[in-house]
Amino acid sequence: MRLSIVFSVLVLAALAVGCVTRTAPRYTSLGDGVYKSPTAQDAENYCRNFGAPMRYLANQGTENPAQGVPAGEVVYRCD
């Protein structure tokens, strides 16, 4: 009986630690539904929270929309 209680407490503690240490997607809101993230993976993770498709926008200093998956910092919308 005592062993099962100890085991249950250890399992619950492990689950709590797993939830606390999971990293949240990094993003910055630029206003009007536009976001900026340091990587494309962070951008995908943020939009996935809402189940929304993601659309990359033009990187700063360019006028053409980004093609494919850009490297480095990305600007995007979750439509």
All heavy atoms as a GROMACS GRO file, in nm:
protein
  592
    1MET      N    1   0.083  -0.118   0.000
    1MET     CA    2   0.000   0.000   0.000
    1MET      C    3   0.088   0.126   0.000
    1MET      O    4   0.065   0.216  -0.079
    1MET     CB    5  -0.091  -0.004   0.123
    1MET     CG    6  -0.171   0.119   0.144
    1MET     SD    7  -0.327   0.098   0.061
    1MET     CE    8  -0.407   0.244   0.110
    2ARG      N    9   0.185   0.128   0.087
    2ARG     CA   10   0.272   0.245   0.099
    2ARG      C   11   0.354   0.263  -0.029
    2ARG      O   12   0.379   0.376  -0.072
    2ARG     CB   13   0.361   0.228   0.220
    2ARG     CG   14   0.449   0.345   0.244
    2ARG     CD   15   0.526   0.330   0.373
    2ARG     NE   16   0.553   0.459   0.426
    2ARG     CZ   17   0.503   0.511   0.536
    2ARG    NH1   18   0.425   0.439   0.610
    2ARG    NH2   19   0.532   0.632   0.573
    3LEU      N   20   0.398   0.154  -0.090
    3LEU     CA   21   0.477   0.160  -0.213
    3LEU      C   22   0.396   0.221  -0.328
    3LEU      O   23   0.449   0.300  -0.405
    3LEU     CB   24   0.528   0.021  -0.250
    3LEU     CG   25   0.619   0.012  -0.371
    3LEU    CD1   26   0.743   0.096  -0.350
    3LEU    CD2   27   0.654  -0.131  -0.401
    4SER      N   28   0.270   0.186  -0.338
    4SER     CA   29   0.187   0.242  -0.446
    4SER      C   30   0.165   0.392  -0.428
    4SER      O   31   0.157   0.466  -0.526
    4SER     CB   32   0.053   0.168  -0.453
    4SER     OG   33  -0.023   0.191  -0.336
    5ILE      N   34   0.155   0.439  -0.305
    5ILE     CA   35   0.139   0.582  -0.280
    5ILE      C   36   0.265   0.657  -0.321
    5ILE      O   37   0.259   0.761  -0.388
    5ILE     CB   38   0.105   0.609  -0.132
    5ILE    CG1   39  -0.034   0.554  -0.100
    5ILE    CG2   40   0.113   0.758  -0.101
    5ILE    CD1   41  -0.071   0.558   0.046
    6VAL      N   42   0.381   0.604  -0.283
    6VAL     CA   43   0.508   0.666  -0.319
    6VAL      C   44   0.524   0.668  -0.471
    6VAL      O   45   0.565   0.770  -0.530
    6VAL     CB   46   0.626   0.592  -0.252
    6VAL    CG1   47   0.759   0.640  -0.307
    6VAL    CG2   48   0.621   0.609  -0.102
    7PHE      N   49   0.490   0.557  -0.536
    7PHE     CA   50   0.500   0.549  -0.682
    7PHE      C   51   0.407   0.651  -0.748
    7PHE      O   52   0.445   0.720  -0.843
    7PHE     CB   53   0.467   0.407  -0.729
    7PHE     CG   54   0.480   0.390  -0.877
    7PHE    CD1   55   0.604   0.389  -0.938
    7PHE    CD2   56   0.367   0.378  -0.956
    7PHE    CE1   57   0.616   0.375  -1.074
    7PHE    CE2   58   0.378   0.365  -1.092
    7PHE     CZ   59   0.504   0.362  -1.152
    8SER      N   60   0.285   0.664  -0.697
    8SER     CA   61   0.189   0.760  -0.754
    8SER      C   62   0.240   0.904  -0.739
    8SER      O   63   0.226   0.984  -0.831
    8SER     CB   64   0.054   0.746  -0.684
    8SER     OG   65  -0.001   0.620  -0.707
    9VAL      N   66   0.297   0.935  -0.625
    9VAL     CA   67   0.350   1.069  -0.603
    9VAL      C   68   0.466   1.098  -0.698
    9VAL      O   69   0.476   1.207  -0.756
    9VAL     CB   70   0.394   1.087  -0.455
    9VAL    CG1   71   0.473   1.215  -0.437
    9VAL    CG2   72   0.272   1.086  -0.365
   10LEU      N   73   0.552   0.999  -0.718
   10LEU     CA   74   0.664   1.018  -0.810
   10LEU      C   75   0.617   1.038  -0.954
   10LEU      O   76   0.671   1.122  -1.027
   10LEU     CB   77   0.760   0.899  -0.802
   10LEU     CG   78   0.843   0.890  -0.674
   10LEU    CD1   79   0.924   0.761  -0.673
   10LEU    CD2   80   0.932   1.010  -0.660
   11VAL      N   81   0.516   0.963  -0.996
   11VAL     CA   82   0.463   0.978  -1.132
   11VAL      C   83   0.401   1.116  -1.149
   11VAL      O   84   0.424   1.184  -1.251
   11VAL     CB   85   0.361   0.866  -1.163
   11VAL    CG1   86   0.284   0.897  -1.290
   11VAL    CG2   87   0.431   0.732  -1.174
   12LEU      N   88   0.324   1.161  -1.052
   12LEU     CA   89   0.263   1.294  -1.061
   12LEU      C   90   0.369   1.404  -1.063
   12LEU      O   91   0.356   1.503  -1.136
   12LEU     CB   92   0.166   1.315  -0.946
   12LEU     CG   93   0.036   1.235  -0.953
   12LEU    CD1   94  -0.044   1.254  -0.826
   12LEU    CD2   95  -0.045   1.275  -1.075
   13ALA      N   96   0.474   1.387  -0.984
   13ALA     CA   97   0.582   1.486  -0.983
   13ALA      C   98   0.653   1.491  -1.118
   13ALA      O   99   0.686   1.598  -1.168
   13ALA     CB  100   0.681   1.454  -0.872
   14ALA      N  101   0.676   1.375  -1.178
   14ALA     CA  102   0.741   1.370  -1.309
   14ALA      C  103   0.654   1.438  -1.415
   14ALA      O  104   0.705   1.510  -1.502
   14ALA     CB  105   0.771   1.227  -1.348
   15LEU      N  106   0.524   1.416  -1.410
   15LEU     CA  107   0.435   1.482  -1.506
   15LEU      C  108   0.434   1.633  -1.487
   15LEU      O  109   0.434   1.709  -1.585
   15LEU     CB  110   0.293   1.427  -1.491
   15LEU     CG  111   0.270   1.286  -1.543
   15LEU    CD1  112   0.130   1.239  -1.506
   15LEU    CD2  113   0.290   1.280  -1.693
   16ALA      N  114   0.434   1.677  -1.363
   16ALA     CA  115   0.435   1.821  -1.336
   16ALA      C  116   0.563   1.885  -1.386
   16ALA      O  117   0.561   1.993  -1.446
   16ALA     CB  118   0.417   1.846  -1.187
   17VAL      N  119   0.676   1.821  -1.366
   17VAL     CA  120   0.804   1.874  -1.413
   17VAL      C  121   0.806   1.879  -1.565
   17VAL      O  122   0.854   1.975  -1.624
   17VAL     CB  123   0.922   1.789  -1.359
   17VAL    CG1  124   1.051   1.823  -1.430
   17VAL    CG2  125   0.936   1.809  -1.210
   18GLY      N  126   0.750   1.778  -1.631
   18GLY     CA  127   0.745   1.777  -1.777
   18GLY      C  128   0.662   1.891  -1.832
   18GLY      O  129   0.696   1.952  -1.933
   19CYS      N  130   0.553   1.924  -1.766
   19CYS     CA  131   0.468   2.034  -1.812
   19CYS      C  132   0.532   2.169  -1.787
   19CYS      O  133   0.518   2.260  -1.867
   19CYS     CB  134   0.332   2.028  -1.742
   19CYS     SG  135   0.232   1.888  -1.791
   20VAL      N  136   0.602   2.183  -1.678
   20VAL     CA  137   0.663   2.311  -1.643
   20VAL      C  138   0.783   2.341  -1.733
   20VAL      O  139   0.806   2.455  -1.772
   20VAL     CB  140   0.705   2.311  -1.495
   20VAL    CG1  141   0.791   2.432  -1.462
   20VAL    CG2  142   0.582   2.307  -1.406
   21THR      N  143   0.860   2.238  -1.771
   21THR     CA  144   0.981   2.262  -1.848
   21THR      C  145   0.958   2.272  -1.998
   21THR      O  146   1.051   2.302  -2.070
   21THR     CB  147   1.084   2.149  -1.822
   21THR    OG1  148   1.026   2.024  -1.859
   21THR    CG2  149   1.127   2.148  -1.677
   22ARG      N  150   0.838   2.249  -2.046
   22ARG     CA  151   0.811   2.262  -2.189
   22ARG      C  152   0.820   2.409  -2.227
   22ARG      O  153   0.761   2.495  -2.163
   22ARG     CB  154   0.672   2.208  -2.221
   22ARG     CG  155   0.649   2.195  -2.369
   22ARG     CD  156   0.520   2.128  -2.396
   22ARG     NE  157   0.415   2.230  -2.390
   22ARG     CZ  158   0.288   2.205  -2.407
   22ARG    NH1  159   0.247   2.084  -2.423
   22ARG    NH2  160   0.200   2.302  -2.402
   23THR      N  161   0.895   2.437  -2.332
   23THR     CA  162   0.916   2.576  -2.371
   23THR      C  163   0.798   2.628  -2.451
   23THR      O  164   0.739   2.557  -2.532
   23THR     CB  165   1.044   2.591  -2.455
   23THR    OG1  166   1.032   2.510  -2.571
   23THR    CG2  167   1.166   2.549  -2.375
   24ALA      N  168   0.765   2.752  -2.428
   24ALA     CA  169   0.658   2.817  -2.502
   24ALA      C  170   0.717   2.877  -2.629
   24ALA      O  171   0.834   2.915  -2.632
   24ALA     CB  172   0.597   2.926  -2.417
   25PRO      N  173   0.636   2.885  -2.735
   25PRO     CA  174   0.687   2.947  -2.857
   25PRO      C  175   0.722   3.094  -2.832
   25PRO      O  176   0.651   3.164  -2.762
   25PRO     CB  177   0.569   2.937  -2.955
   25PRO     CG  178   0.466   2.855  -2.891
   25PRO     CD  179   0.501   2.837  -2.748
   26ARG      N  180   0.833   3.137  -2.888
   26ARG     CA  181   0.876   3.276  -2.872
   26ARG      C  182   0.819   3.359  -2.987
   26ARG      O  183   0.836   3.323  -3.103
   26ARG     CB  184   1.028   3.283  -2.872
   26ARG     CG  185   1.088   3.208  -2.754
   26ARG     CD  186   1.236   3.203  -2.762
   26ARG     NE  187   1.273   3.120  -2.878
   26ARG     CZ  188   1.396   3.105  -2.919
   26ARG    NH1  189   1.495   3.165  -2.860
   26ARG    NH2  190   1.422   3.028  -3.022
   27TYR      N  191   0.753   3.467  -2.952
   27TYR     CA  192   0.696   3.554  -3.055
   27TYR      C  193   0.684   3.696  -3.000
   27TYR      O  194   0.683   3.717  -2.880
   27TYR     CB  195   0.560   3.504  -3.101
   27TYR     CG  196   0.451   3.525  -2.998
   27TYR    CD1  197   0.370   3.636  -3.004
   27TYR    CD2  198   0.432   3.434  -2.894
   27TYR    CE1  199   0.270   3.657  -2.909
   27TYR    CE2  200   0.334   3.455  -2.800
   27TYR     CZ  201   0.253   3.565  -2.808
   27TYR     OH  202   0.157   3.586  -2.714
   28THR      N  203   0.675   3.791  -3.092
   28THR     CA  204   0.651   3.931  -3.058
   28THR      C  205   0.536   3.979  -3.146
   28THR      O  206   0.539   3.959  -3.267
   28THR     CB  207   0.776   4.016  -3.087
   28THR    OG1  208   0.885   3.963  -3.013
   28THR    CG2  209   0.754   4.161  -3.050
   29SER      N  210   0.437   4.039  -3.084
   29SER     CA  211   0.325   4.093  -3.160
   29SER      C  212   0.364   4.229  -3.216
   29SER      O  213   0.405   4.318  -3.142
   29SER     CB  214   0.202   4.105  -3.071
   29SER     OG  215   0.096   4.162  -3.143
   30LEU      N  216   0.351   4.244  -3.347
   30LEU     CA  217   0.382   4.372  -3.413
   30LEU      C  218   0.257   4.456  -3.436
   30LEU      O  219   0.265   4.565  -3.490
   30LEU     CB  220   0.454   4.347  -3.546
   30LEU     CG  221   0.584   4.268  -3.536
   30LEU    CD1  222   0.641   4.245  -3.675
   30LEU    CD2  223   0.683   4.338  -3.448
   31GLY      N  224   0.141   4.403  -3.398
   31GLY     CA  225   0.015   4.473  -3.415
   31GLY      C  226  -0.058   4.429  -3.540
   31GLY      O  227   0.002   4.379  -3.636
   32ASP      N  228  -0.189   4.445  -3.540
   32ASP     CA  229  -0.275   4.413  -3.653
   32ASP      C  230  -0.260   4.268  -3.699
   32ASP      O  231  -0.262   4.238  -3.818
   32ASP     CB  232  -0.249   4.509  -3.769
   32ASP     CG  233  -0.365   4.510  -3.868
   32ASP    OD1  234  -0.479   4.481  -3.826
   32ASP    OD2  235  -0.341   4.538  -3.987
   33GLY      N  236  -0.240   4.175  -3.605
   33GLY     CA  237  -0.232   4.033  -3.638
   33GLY      C  238  -0.101   3.987  -3.697
   33GLY      O  239  -0.092   3.876  -3.749
   34VAL      N  240   0.001   4.070  -3.693
   34VAL     CA  241   0.132   4.036  -3.747
   34VAL      C  242   0.224   4.002  -3.630
   34VAL      O  243   0.226   4.073  -3.529
   34VAL     CB  244   0.191   4.152  -3.831
   34VAL    CG1  245   0.330   4.119  -3.882
   34VAL    CG2  246   0.098   4.184  -3.946
   35TYR      N  247   0.300   3.893  -3.644
   35TYR     CA  248   0.390   3.848  -3.539
   35TYR      C  249   0.531   3.830  -3.594
   35TYR      O  250   0.550   3.813  -3.713
   35TYR     CB  251   0.341   3.714  -3.481
   35TYR     CG  252   0.202   3.723  -3.424
   35TYR    CD1  253   0.093   3.682  -3.500
   35TYR    CD2  254   0.181   3.772  -3.298
   35TYR    CE1  255  -0.035   3.691  -3.449
   35TYR    CE2  256   0.053   3.781  -3.245
   35TYR     CZ  257  -0.055   3.740  -3.321
   35TYR     OH  258  -0.181   3.749  -3.271
   36LYS      N  259   0.627   3.830  -3.502
   36LYS     CA  260   0.767   3.809  -3.538
   36LYS      C  261   0.822   3.704  -3.443
   36LYS      O  262   0.797   3.709  -3.322
   36LYS     CB  263   0.844   3.940  -3.525
   36LYS     CG  264   0.992   3.927  -3.555
   36LYS     CD  265   1.061   4.062  -3.555
   36LYS     CE  266   1.064   4.120  -3.415
   36LYS     NZ  267   1.147   4.239  -3.403
   37SER      N  268   0.895   3.606  -3.497
   37SER     CA  269   0.959   3.502  -3.416
   37SER      C  270   1.104   3.486  -3.460
   37SER      O  271   1.137   3.512  -3.576
   37SER     CB  272   0.888   3.368  -3.432
   37SER     OG  273   0.762   3.370  -3.368
   38PRO      N  274   1.191   3.440  -3.369
   38PRO     CA  275   1.332   3.424  -3.405
   38PRO      C  276   1.358   3.310  -3.503
   38PRO      O  277   1.457   3.313  -3.574
   38PRO     CB  278   1.402   3.400  -3.271
   38PRO     CG  279   1.295   3.360  -3.177
   38PRO     CD  280   1.167   3.416  -3.228
   39THR      N  281   1.269   3.211  -3.509
   39THR     CA  282   1.286   3.099  -3.603
   39THR      C  283   1.152   3.062  -3.665
   39THR      O  284   1.046   3.092  -3.608
   39THR     CB  285   1.344   2.974  -3.534
   39THR    OG1  286   1.247   2.925  -3.439
   39THR    CG2  287   1.476   3.003  -3.464
   40ALA      N  288   1.157   2.994  -3.779
   40ALA     CA  289   1.035   2.947  -3.844
   40ALA      C  290   0.966   2.843  -3.758
   40ALA      O  291   0.842   2.836  -3.754
   40ALA     CB  292   1.068   2.890  -3.981
   41GLN      N  293   1.041   2.762  -3.684
   41GLN     CA  294   0.981   2.660  -3.598
   41GLN      C  295   0.900   2.724  -3.486
   41GLN      O  296   0.790   2.678  -3.454
   41GLN     CB  297   1.091   2.570  -3.539
   41GLN     CG  298   1.037   2.456  -3.455
   41GLN     CD  299   0.954   2.360  -3.536
   41GLN    OE1  300   0.990   2.327  -3.649
   41GLN    NE2  301   0.843   2.316  -3.482
   42ASP      N  302   0.949   2.832  -3.426
   42ASP     CA  303   0.873   2.902  -3.324
   42ASP      C  304   0.744   2.960  -3.382
   42ASP      O  305   0.640   2.958  -3.317
   42ASP     CB  306   0.956   3.015  -3.262
   42ASP     CG  307   1.058   2.964  -3.163
   42ASP    OD1  308   1.029   2.868  -3.089
   42ASP    OD2  309   1.169   3.021  -3.158
   43ALA      N  310   0.751   3.011  -3.504
   43ALA     CA  311   0.632   3.066  -3.569
   43ALA      C  312   0.528   2.956  -3.593
   43ALA      O  313   0.410   2.974  -3.564
   43ALA     CB  314   0.671   3.130  -3.701
   44GLU      N  315   0.571   2.842  -3.642
   44GLU     CA  316   0.479   2.730  -3.665
   44GLU      C  317   0.417   2.682  -3.534
   44GLU      O  318   0.298   2.653  -3.528
   44GLU     CB  319   0.553   2.616  -3.734
   44GLU     CG  320   0.591   2.647  -3.876
   44GLU     CD  321   0.679   2.540  -3.938
   44GLU    OE1  322   0.688   2.429  -3.881
   44GLU    OE2  323   0.738   2.568  -4.042
   45ASN      N  324   0.497   2.675  -3.429
   45ASN     CA  325   0.445   2.632  -3.299
   45ASN      C  326   0.341   2.730  -3.245
   45ASN      O  327   0.241   2.689  -3.188
   45ASN     CB  328   0.558   2.616  -3.198
   45ASN     CG  329   0.646   2.498  -3.229
   45ASN    OD1  330   0.608   2.408  -3.302
   45ASN    ND2  331   0.766   2.498  -3.174
   46TYR      N  332   0.363   2.859  -3.265
   46TYR     CA  333   0.268   2.958  -3.216
   46TYR      C  334   0.135   2.947  -3.290
   46TYR      O  335   0.028   2.945  -3.228
   46TYR     CB  336   0.324   3.100  -3.229
   46TYR     CG  337   0.228   3.204  -3.178
   46TYR    CD1  338   0.204   3.217  -3.042
   46TYR    CD2  339   0.160   3.288  -3.266
   46TYR    CE1  340   0.114   3.310  -2.994
   46TYR    CE2  341   0.070   3.381  -3.218
   46TYR     CZ  342   0.047   3.391  -3.083
   46TYR     OH  343  -0.043   3.483  -3.036
   47CYS      N  344   0.139   2.938  -3.421
   47CYS     CA  345   0.014   2.927  -3.498
   47CYS      C  346  -0.056   2.795  -3.472
   47CYS      O  347  -0.179   2.788  -3.474
   47CYS     CB  348   0.042   2.944  -3.647
   47CYS     SG  349   0.083   3.114  -3.692
   48ARG      N  350   0.020   2.690  -3.446
   48ARG     CA  351  -0.038   2.560  -3.419
   48ARG      C  352  -0.122   2.562  -3.290
   48ARG      O  353  -0.216   2.484  -3.276
   48ARG     CB  354   0.071   2.454  -3.407
   48ARG     CG  355   0.018   2.313  -3.405
   48ARG     CD  356   0.128   2.209  -3.401
   48ARG     NE  357   0.221   2.228  -3.509
   48ARG     CZ  358   0.354   2.223  -3.495
   48ARG    NH1  359   0.407   2.200  -3.377
   48ARG    NH2  360   0.433   2.240  -3.598
   49ASN      N  361  -0.090   2.651  -3.196
   49ASN     CA  362  -0.169   2.663  -3.073
   49ASN      C  363  -0.314   2.693  -3.103
   49ASN      O  364  -0.403   2.654  -3.028
   49ASN     CB  365  -0.113   2.773  -2.983
   49ASN     CG  366   0.013   2.733  -2.913
   49ASN    OD1  367   0.041   2.615  -2.895
   49ASN    ND2  368   0.091   2.832  -2.872
   50PHE      N  369  -0.341   2.764  -3.211
   50PHE     CA  370  -0.477   2.803  -3.247
   50PHE      C  371  -0.534   2.717  -3.360
   50PHE      O  372  -0.648   2.735  -3.399
   50PHE     CB  373  -0.479   2.949  -3.292
   50PHE     CG  374  -0.412   3.041  -3.196
   50PHE    CD1  375  -0.289   3.096  -3.226
   50PHE    CD2  376  -0.468   3.068  -3.074
   50PHE    CE1  377  -0.225   3.180  -3.137
   50PHE    CE2  378  -0.404   3.151  -2.983
   50PHE     CZ  379  -0.283   3.207  -3.014
   51GLY      N  380  -0.453   2.630  -3.416
   51GLY     CA  381  -0.498   2.550  -3.529
   51GLY      C  382  -0.513   2.633  -3.655
   51GLY      O  383  -0.587   2.597  -3.746
   52ALA      N  384  -0.443   2.744  -3.661
   52ALA     CA  385  -0.456   2.835  -3.774
   52ALA      C  386  -0.341   2.813  -3.873
   52ALA      O  387  -0.229   2.786  -3.833
   52ALA     CB  388  -0.453   2.979  -3.726
   53PRO      N  389  -0.369   2.824  -4.003
   53PRO     CA  390  -0.260   2.817  -4.100
   53PRO      C  391  -0.172   2.942  -4.089
   53PRO      O  392  -0.217   3.047  -4.047
   53PRO     CB  393  -0.330   2.811  -4.235
   53PRO     CG  394  -0.466   2.868  -4.210
   53PRO     CD  395  -0.499   2.841  -4.066
   54MET      N  396  -0.047   2.925  -4.127
   54MET     CA  397   0.050   3.033  -4.114
   54MET      C  398   0.087   3.088  -4.251
   54MET      O  399   0.094   3.014  -4.348
   54MET     CB  400   0.174   2.978  -4.044
   54MET     CG  401   0.275   3.082  -4.011
   54MET     SD  402   0.407   3.010  -3.918
   54MET     CE  403   0.517   2.977  -4.050
   55ARG      N  404   0.109   3.219  -4.258
   55ARG     CA  405   0.150   3.283  -4.384
   55ARG      C  406   0.269   3.372  -4.353
   55ARG      O  407   0.261   3.465  -4.271
   55ARG     CB  408   0.034   3.365  -4.440
   55ARG     CG  409   0.066   3.437  -4.567
   55ARG     CD  410  -0.058   3.495  -4.632
   55ARG     NE  411  -0.146   3.565  -4.540
   55ARG     CZ  412  -0.163   3.696  -4.537
   55ARG    NH1  413  -0.098   3.773  -4.622
   55ARG    NH2  414  -0.245   3.752  -4.452
   56TYR      N  415   0.381   3.346  -4.420
   56TYR     CA  416   0.500   3.430  -4.403
   56TYR      C  417   0.477   3.561  -4.475
   56TYR      O  418   0.420   3.565  -4.583
   56TYR     CB  419   0.624   3.362  -4.461
   56TYR     CG  420   0.667   3.240  -4.384
   56TYR    CD1  421   0.657   3.115  -4.441
   56TYR    CD2  422   0.717   3.251  -4.256
   56TYR    CE1  423   0.696   3.002  -4.371
   56TYR    CE2  424   0.756   3.139  -4.185
   56TYR     CZ  425   0.745   3.015  -4.243
   56TYR     OH  426   0.783   2.904  -4.174
   57LEU      N  427   0.524   3.669  -4.416
   57LEU     CA  428   0.516   3.801  -4.478
   57LEU      C  429   0.654   3.842  -4.524
   57LEU      O  430   0.754   3.776  -4.494
   57LEU     CB  431   0.460   3.903  -4.379
   57LEU     CG  432   0.321   3.870  -4.323
   57LEU    CD1  433   0.282   3.973  -4.219
   57LEU    CD2  434   0.219   3.862  -4.434
   58ALA      N  435   0.663   3.953  -4.594
   58ALA     CA  436   0.792   4.001  -4.642
   58ALA      C  437   0.882   4.033  -4.524
   58ALA      O  438   0.837   4.087  -4.423
   58ALA     CB  439   0.772   4.126  -4.728
   59ASN      N  440   1.006   3.996  -4.537
   59ASN     CA  441   1.104   4.030  -4.434
   59ASN      C  442   1.129   4.180  -4.440
   59ASN      O  443   1.107   4.244  -4.542
   59ASN     CB  444   1.234   3.953  -4.455
   59ASN     CG  445   1.217   3.807  -4.428
   59ASN    OD1  446   1.134   3.767  -4.348
   59ASN    ND2  447   1.294   3.725  -4.496
   60GLN      N  448   1.177   4.234  -4.331
   60GLN     CA  449   1.200   4.378  -4.326
   60GLN      C  450   1.300   4.419  -4.434
   60GLN      O  451   1.400   4.354  -4.455
   60GLN     CB  452   1.254   4.417  -4.189
   60GLN     CG  453   1.151   4.398  -4.080
   60GLN     CD  454   1.206   4.432  -3.944
   60GLN    OE1  455   1.323   4.464  -3.930
   60GLN    NE2  456   1.121   4.426  -3.844
   61GLY      N  457   1.268   4.526  -4.504
   61GLY     CA  458   1.356   4.576  -4.608
   61GLY      C  459   1.331   4.518  -4.745
   61GLY      O  460   1.396   4.555  -4.841
   62THR      N  461   1.235   4.425  -4.758
   62THR     CA  462   1.202   4.369  -4.889
   62THR      C  463   1.055   4.392  -4.918
   62THR      O  464   0.975   4.411  -4.826
   62THR     CB  465   1.230   4.218  -4.896
   62THR    OG1  466   1.144   4.152  -4.803
   62THR    CG2  467   1.374   4.188  -4.865
   63GLU      N  468   1.018   4.390  -5.044
   63GLU     CA  469   0.879   4.410  -5.079
   63GLU      C  470   0.812   4.284  -5.127
   63GLU      O  471   0.691   4.278  -5.136
   63GLU     CB  472   0.868   4.519  -5.186
   63GLU     CG  473   0.911   4.654  -5.133
   63GLU     CD  474   0.879   4.766  -5.228
   63GLU    OE1  475   0.799   4.744  -5.320
   63GLU    OE2  476   0.934   4.875  -5.210
   64ASN      N  477   0.887   4.180  -5.160
   64ASN     CA  478   0.829   4.054  -5.206
   64ASN      C  479   0.806   3.962  -5.087
   64ASN      O  480   0.890   3.954  -4.998
   64ASN     CB  481   0.921   3.985  -5.306
   64ASN     CG  482   0.936   4.066  -5.432
   64ASN    OD1  483   0.845   4.136  -5.472
   64ASN    ND2  484   1.053   4.058  -5.492
   65PRO      N  485   0.693   3.888  -5.086
   65PRO     CA  486   0.670   3.793  -4.977
   65PRO      C  487   0.780   3.687  -4.975
   65PRO      O  488   0.834   3.649  -5.079
   65PRO     CB  489   0.535   3.731  -5.010
   65PRO     CG  490   0.471   3.824  -5.105
   65PRO     CD  491   0.582   3.894  -5.178
   66ALA      N  492   0.811   3.640  -4.858
   66ALA     CA  493   0.915   3.537  -4.843
   66ALA      C  494   0.868   3.408  -4.910
   66ALA      O  495   0.753   3.370  -4.901
   66ALA     CB  496   0.941   3.513  -4.695
   67GLN      N  497   0.959   3.344  -4.980
   67GLN     CA  498   0.928   3.217  -5.047
   67GLN      C  499   0.977   3.102  -4.961
   67GLN      O  500   1.088   3.106  -4.908
   67GLN     CB  501   0.998   3.211  -5.184
   67GLN     CG  502   0.953   3.319  -5.279
   67GLN     CD  503   0.808   3.304  -5.318
   67GLN    OE1  504   0.759   3.193  -5.337
   67GLN    NE2  505   0.738   3.415  -5.329
   68GLY      N  506   0.895   2.997  -4.947
   68GLY     CA  507   0.936   2.880  -4.870
   68GLY      C  508   0.951   2.913  -4.723
   68GLY      O  509   0.881   2.996  -4.669
   69VAL      N  510   1.041   2.844  -4.658
   69VAL     CA  511   1.067   2.866  -4.517
   69VAL      C  512   1.191   2.952  -4.502
   69VAL      O  513   1.301   2.908  -4.534
   69VAL     CB  514   1.086   2.732  -4.443
   69VAL    CG1  515   1.118   2.756  -4.297
   69VAL    CG2  516   0.962   2.645  -4.457
   70PRO      N  517   1.176   3.075  -4.458
   70PRO     CA  518   1.292   3.163  -4.445
   70PRO      C  519   1.383   3.121  -4.330
   70PRO      O  520   1.339   3.059  -4.234
   70PRO     CB  521   1.230   3.300  -4.418
   70PRO     CG  522   1.093   3.273  -4.372
   70PRO     CD  523   1.052   3.139  -4.423
   71ALA      N  524   1.508   3.155  -4.342
   71ALA     CA  525   1.605   3.127  -4.235
   71ALA      C  526   1.611   3.247  -4.142
   71ALA      O  527   1.595   3.360  -4.185
   71ALA     CB  528   1.741   3.099  -4.296
   72GLY      N  529   1.634   3.222  -4.016
   72GLY     CA  530   1.646   3.330  -3.920
   72GLY      C  531   1.512   3.386  -3.878
   72GLY      O  532   1.411   3.318  -3.878
   73GLU      N  533   1.510   3.514  -3.842
   73GLU     CA  534   1.390   3.579  -3.792
   73GLU      C  535   1.282   3.587  -3.899
   73GLU      O  536   1.311   3.619  -4.014
   73GLU     CB  537   1.427   3.719  -3.745
   73GLU     CG  538   1.319   3.789  -3.670
   73GLU     CD  539   1.369   3.919  -3.612
   73GLU    OE1  540   1.381   4.016  -3.689
   73GLU    OE2  541   1.398   3.922  -3.492
   74VAL      N  542   1.157   3.555  -3.862
   74VAL     CA  543   1.047   3.554  -3.959
   74VAL      C  544   0.934   3.646  -3.912
   74VAL      O  545   0.913   3.665  -3.793
   74VAL     CB  546   0.991   3.412  -3.980
   74VAL    CG1  547   1.094   3.324  -4.045
   74VAL    CG2  548   0.944   3.350  -3.851
   75VAL      N  549   0.866   3.705  -4.008
   75VAL     CA  550   0.747   3.786  -3.984
   75VAL      C  551   0.632   3.711  -4.050
   75VAL      O  552   0.643   3.666  -4.164
   75VAL     CB  553   0.764   3.926  -4.045
   75VAL    CG1  554   0.639   4.010  -4.023
   75VAL    CG2  555   0.884   3.996  -3.985
   76TYR      N  556   0.521   3.695  -3.979
   76TYR     CA  557   0.412   3.608  -4.028
   76TYR      C  558   0.278   3.647  -3.969
   76TYR      O  559   0.269   3.731  -3.880
   76TYR     CB  560   0.443   3.463  -3.991
   76TYR     CG  561   0.457   3.440  -3.842
   76TYR    CD1  562   0.352   3.395  -3.767
   76TYR    CD2  563   0.577   3.468  -3.777
   76TYR    CE1  564   0.363   3.376  -3.631
   76TYR    CE2  565   0.589   3.449  -3.641
   76TYR     CZ  566   0.482   3.403  -3.568
   76TYR     OH  567   0.494   3.387  -3.434
   77ARG      N  568   0.173   3.585  -4.022
   77ARG     CA  569   0.036   3.598  -3.972
   77ARG      C  570  -0.019   3.459  -3.948
   77ARG      O  571   0.016   3.366  -4.020
   77ARG     CB  572  -0.054   3.666  -4.074
   77ARG     CG  573  -0.023   3.808  -4.103
   77ARG     CD  574  -0.124   3.862  -4.202
   77ARG     NE  575  -0.242   3.905  -4.130
   77ARG     CZ  576  -0.269   4.030  -4.100
   77ARG    NH1  577  -0.189   4.124  -4.140
   77ARG    NH2  578  -0.376   4.062  -4.034
   78CYS      N  579  -0.105   3.445  -3.851
   78CYS     CA  580  -0.181   3.322  -3.829
   78CYS      C  581  -0.321   3.349  -3.881
   78CYS      O  582  -0.401   3.414  -3.814
   78CYS     CB  583  -0.184   3.284  -3.682
   78CYS     SG  584  -0.023   3.250  -3.611
   79ASP      N  585  -0.351   3.305  -4.002
   79ASP     CA  586  -0.480   3.335  -4.064
   79ASP      C  587  -0.585   3.233  -4.028
   79ASP      O  588  -0.567   3.119  -4.019
   79ASP     CB  589  -0.466   3.340  -4.216
   79ASP     CG  590  -0.379   3.459  -4.259
   79ASP    OD1  591  -0.383   3.562  -4.191
   79ASP    OD2  592  -0.307   3.446  -4.358
   0.00000   0.00000   0.00000
